[in-house]
Amino acid sequence: MRKLMMAVGAIAALAMVSGCSKRDNVAEQRQDVAEAQTEARQETAEIRQDEQKDIADTQRNAQEDIAETQREANQDIASAQNDVRDEQGDLAEAQRDLNEDVATGGSGAAGATMAATSVQGRVLSTSGDSLTVVDTTNNRQLKLKTNDQSRILQNNRAVKVKDIKEGDQVRASYVLDGKDMVVRELSVTQAVTPTNQ
């Protein structure tokens, strides 16, 4: 009996030890799970923090790139505007030189001819030192003025404005002097044939 009691006691002790061991095991596993969850939360928070930082860096870099591109574009625009201003200055200077040449009689026939505009048309009327011509290419009326330097020719002979008749076909080159179109040279290419009554 004593042996039996000892055996029962041993079995009970074994069961208790076995039960405690299982409880300890479960507690350890719960603690491991809790630690794993805590680590996962920390890692998730760090990942999100890094992600937010990367997004902020990318946005900042993009804004810097945009600002740099805008700066470069503004510099290019300013440079182009300076080029335009320089060209306008050159044009204004050339126009002043041309006007001075016209006012002082020009610096030779070549300079006057280069700046001249040509027209071919029919004489509508003459009056004093001017004549009105209709351009045969576009039907536009032009009032041409003459001065002491204007050359007016008919059959290769010098003539006066009063010698030109309404209906005469002419070819003229003129330059702008302010708003006036001043004749440099005008040739009667076909005179009107008078009709006998």
Secondary structure, DSSP 4 states (H G I P E B T S, - for coil): -HHHHHHHHHHHHHHHHHHHHHHHHHHHHHHHHHHHHHHHHHHHHHHHHHHHHHHHHHHHHHHHHHHHHHHHHHHHHHHHHHHHHHHHHHHHHHHHHHHHHHHTT-SSHHHHHHH-EEEEEEEEEEETTEEEEEETTT--EEEEE--TT-EEEETTEE--GGG--TT-EEEEEEEEETTEEEEEEEEEEEPPPPPP-
